[in-house]
Amino acid sequence: MLSFLALLPRSLTTFLYAVAALLRFYGNTNTIPLPFISLTLLDYSFWAFILGSTALLVNLGLEWHSGHRNRTRAEEERRRIKDREARQDDFAEQERDRADQERERAARRARIQNRFAILQIRYQLTPGQETAAPLRDFLAFLEEYGE
């Protein structure tokens, strides 16, 4: 319906301007075509011009409304796409953060296990107070921090 209304002012504007031009340039200015309405052809031409201008303004308003609606839709679509991309980026960043944290935990566990293996091997190679003290410290560390 709105597309029909958008076509109507264009064709009506063209028709009314054509009528105004015909009445203005080809009619006798003193002729009264309808005796019950006391308007001359020049007056009819003027009213046709006024109605044509009104139809033109309506057409401009409809065109503006249509363009504004299309721009609004395009902006909303761009905003939705941008929001979706931002959510995807946030999700990817969270996944990277989780992976980084897991790598750090795995590296920490590996360092602790390596330290324990080194201390244990030293103690087994040379048992004594010098090698037992770091092993006891390490066991205290494990008991304290639970790793």
Secondary structure, DSSP 8 states (H G I E B T S, - for coil): -HHHHHHHHHHHHHHHHHHHHHHHHHS-TT--SSTTS---HHHHHHHHHHHHHHHHHHHHHHHHHHHHHHHHHHHHHHHHHHHHHHHHHHHHHHHHHHHHHHHHHHHHHHHHHHHHHHHHHHHHHS-SHHHHHHHHHHHHHHHHH--
